[in-house]
């Protein structure tokens, strides 16, 4: 379960939010991170809404978002799956450009070849619209989460789904739930061909 608002308070040492019983692992590059209970293997996979701690670890270490093992990596880079863009998005208000997915920002960690067809076939956002991309460079860009502000002697949530880049004004008031990265030196690949090639190895 996510933390209740009562768990979140003002920082004592500088502007921003904290937990009253904060531990070192509660922060990622200075950003407070959402806590969730539950053991690995519990519950049902919801691909667009990964467990905050597992999403952060998978993105930080480039692990498969499904099995938590090493993500697939070839000379062309790490393997990511995307919903094929058909128009404007939050990160692409003018729609995908001719160089898409170069420089695209994502909250979805990479996948391994074993789990790629599972993600493609079971995630409703990918089914029938999956694009496989390899990226040679993956750069940590920012955090997606809930934004808080001071309210009386405590804090109040003012936005529930906001993305801020590292170093942005206000990021100390963000309760992070997803680490964001940008992909560079990207190549679109044929996933079925990649799977067949992997089976021959």
C-alpha positions as CSV (number, residue, x, y, z in Angstrom):
1,X,0.0,0.0,0.0
2,X,1.2,3.6,-0.7
3,X,2.0,5.9,2.2
4,X,-0.8,7.9,3.7
5,X,-0.5,11.7,3.8
6,X,0.1,11.4,7.5
7,X,3.4,9.7,6.8
8,X,4.7,12.8,4.8
9,X,5.9,15.9,6.6
10,X,8.1,19.0,6.1
11,X,11.8,18.5,6.1
12,X,13.6,20.0,9.1
13,X,16.9,20.8,7.4
14,X,15.7,22.4,4.1
15,X,12.6,23.1,2.1
16,X,10.8,20.0,0.9
17,X,9.1,16.8,2.1
18,X,10.3,13.9,4.2
19,X,9.1,10.9,6.2
20,X,9.0,11.3,9.9
21,X,11.0,8.0,10.2
22,X,13.0,8.5,7.0
23,X,15.7,6.0,6.1
24,X,18.6,6.5,3.6
25,X,16.9,4.3,1.0
26,X,13.9,6.5,0.9
27,X,15.6,9.0,-1.4
28,X,16.9,8.8,-4.9
29,X,19.2,11.7,-5.9
30,X,17.6,13.8,-3.2
31,X,14.0,13.0,-4.1
32,X,11.7,11.4,-1.5
33,X,10.5,8.0,-2.9
34,X,7.0,6.5,-2.4
35,X,7.0,3.4,-0.1
36,X,4.8,0.4,-0.9
37,X,4.3,-2.8,1.0
38,X,4.2,-6.2,-0.6
39,X,6.7,-9.0,-1.3
40,X,8.1,-9.8,-4.7
41,X,5.8,-12.2,-6.5
42,X,2.7,-11.0,-4.6
43,X,-0.2,-9.6,-6.6
44,X,-0.9,-9.3,-10.4
45,X,1.4,-7.5,-12.8
46,X,0.1,-4.1,-13.9
47,X,2.6,-3.1,-16.6
48,X,2.0,0.7,-16.7
49,X,2.0,1.0,-12.9
50,X,5.1,-0.7,-11.6
51,X,6.0,-0.9,-7.9
52,X,7.9,2.3,-7.2
53,X,10.9,0.6,-5.5
54,X,11.1,-2.1,-8.2
55,X,10.7,0.4,-11.0
56,X,13.5,2.6,-9.6
57,X,15.9,-0.4,-9.2
58,X,15.0,-1.8,-12.7
59,X,15.6,1.6,-14.3
60,X,18.7,2.5,-12.3
61,X,20.4,-0.9,-13.0
62,X,18.8,-1.5,-16.4
63,X,17.0,-4.7,-15.3
64,X,14.0,-6.4,-16.9
65,X,10.8,-4.8,-15.7
66,X,9.1,-8.2,-15.7
67,X,11.5,-10.7,-14.1
68,X,14.1,-8.3,-12.5
69,X,16.9,-10.1,-14.3
70,X,19.4,-8.4,-16.6
71,X,17.7,-6.7,-19.6
72,X,18.6,-7.7,-23.1
73,X,21.7,-5.9,-24.4
74,X,23.3,-6.2,-27.8
75,X,25.8,-4.0,-29.7
76,X,22.7,-1.9,-30.7
77,X,21.9,-1.4,-27.0
78,X,19.3,-2.2,-24.4
79,X,15.8,-3.4,-25.4
80,X,12.8,-1.2,-24.6
81,X,9.2,-1.7,-25.7
82,X,6.9,1.2,-26.6
83,X,3.3,1.8,-27.7
84,X,3.5,3.0,-31.2
85,X,2.7,6.8,-31.1
86,X,0.0,7.9,-33.3
87,X,-0.3,11.6,-32.3
88,X,0.7,14.1,-29.6
89,X,1.7,12.8,-26.2
90,X,2.8,14.5,-22.9
91,X,6.4,14.3,-23.9
92,X,5.8,15.0,-27.7
93,X,3.1,17.7,-27.9
94,X,3.6,17.9,-31.7
95,X,3.6,14.1,-32.1
96,X,6.5,11.9,-32.9
97,X,9.1,13.5,-35.2
98,X,11.1,11.8,-38.0
99,X,13.9,10.9,-35.6
100,X,11.6,9.2,-33.0
101,X,12.5,7.5,-30.7
102,X,15.8,9.3,-30.5
103,X,15.9,11.3,-27.2
104,X,12.5,10.0,-26.0
105,X,11.8,10.1,-22.3
106,X,10.3,7.0,-20.7
107,X,9.3,5.6,-17.3
108,X,9.2,2.0,-18.6
109,X,12.3,0.0,-17.8
110,X,13.9,-2.3,-20.4
111,X,13.0,-6.0,-20.9
112,X,14.9,-9.3,-21.5
113,X,14.2,-11.4,-24.5
114,X,12.4,-14.0,-22.5
115,X,9.9,-11.5,-21.0
116,X,9.5,-9.2,-24.1
117,X,6.7,-11.3,-25.6
118,X,5.0,-11.5,-22.2
119,X,5.0,-7.7,-21.9
120,X,3.9,-7.3,-25.5
121,X,1.0,-9.7,-25.3
122,X,-0.3,-8.9,-21.8
123,X,0.2,-5.1,-21.5
124,X,-3.0,-3.4,-23.0
125,X,-0.9,-0.4,-24.1
126,X,1.4,-2.6,-26.2
127,X,-1.0,-5.2,-27.6
128,X,-1.1,-4.7,-31.4
129,X,0.9,-1.5,-31.2
130,X,4.3,-2.6,-29.9
131,X,7.5,-1.0,-31.2
132,X,10.8,-2.5,-30.1
133,X,13.7,-0.1,-29.6
134,X,17.3,-0.6,-28.7
135,X,19.2,2.2,-27.1
136,X,23.0,2.4,-26.7
137,X,22.8,5.2,-24.2
138,X,20.3,5.5,-21.3
139,X,20.5,8.7,-19.3
140,X,18.7,9.3,-16.0
141,X,16.6,12.3,-16.6
142,X,14.1,13.0,-13.8
143,X,11.3,11.6,-11.7
144,X,7.5,11.2,-12.0
145,X,5.3,11.4,-8.9
146,X,3.0,13.4,-6.7
147,X,3.7,17.1,-5.9
148,X,3.2,18.5,-2.4
149,X,3.3,22.0,-0.9
150,X,3.3,23.5,2.6
151,X,-0.1,23.6,4.2
152,X,-0.4,25.0,7.7
153,X,2.1,23.0,9.9
154,X,2.2,20.1,7.4
155,X,1.9,19.4,3.7
156,X,-0.8,18.9,1.1
157,X,-0.8,17.1,-2.2
158,X,-1.4,19.5,-5.2
159,X,-0.7,17.2,-8.2
160,X,-0.8,13.4,-8.5
161,X,1.1,12.8,-11.8
162,X,3.9,15.3,-12.5
163,X,7.2,14.7,-14.2
164,X,10.2,16.9,-13.2
165,X,13.8,16.7,-14.5
166,X,16.6,16.5,-12.0
167,X,17.6,20.0,-10.8
168,X,14.1,21.4,-11.5
169,X,12.7,23.9,-9.1
170,X,10.2,22.1,-6.8
171,X,11.7,18.6,-7.2
172,X,12.3,18.5,-3.4
173,X,8.5,18.6,-3.0
174,X,7.9,15.6,-5.3
175,X,7.1,12.2,-3.9
176,X,8.7,10.0,-6.6
177,X,7.2,6.9,-7.9
178,X,8.9,6.4,-11.3
179,X,12.5,7.2,-12.4
180,X,12.6,8.7,-15.9
181,X,15.3,8.2,-18.5
182,X,16.0,9.4,-22.0
183,X,17.2,7.1,-24.7
184,X,19.9,8.0,-27.2
185,X,21.6,6.3,-30.1
186,X,18.4,4.4,-30.7
187,X,17.5,1.8,-33.4
188,X,14.0,0.4,-34.1
189,X,14.2,-3.4,-34.3
190,X,12.0,-6.3,-35.3
191,X,11.0,-8.0,-32.0
192,X,10.1,-11.3,-33.7
193,X,13.5,-11.4,-35.4
194,X,15.2,-10.5,-32.2
195,X,13.4,-13.4,-30.4
196,X,14.3,-15.9,-33.2
197,X,17.9,-14.8,-33.1
198,X,17.9,-15.2,-29.3
199,X,16.5,-18.7,-29.5
200,X,19.4,-19.7,-31.9
201,X,22.1,-18.6,-29.4
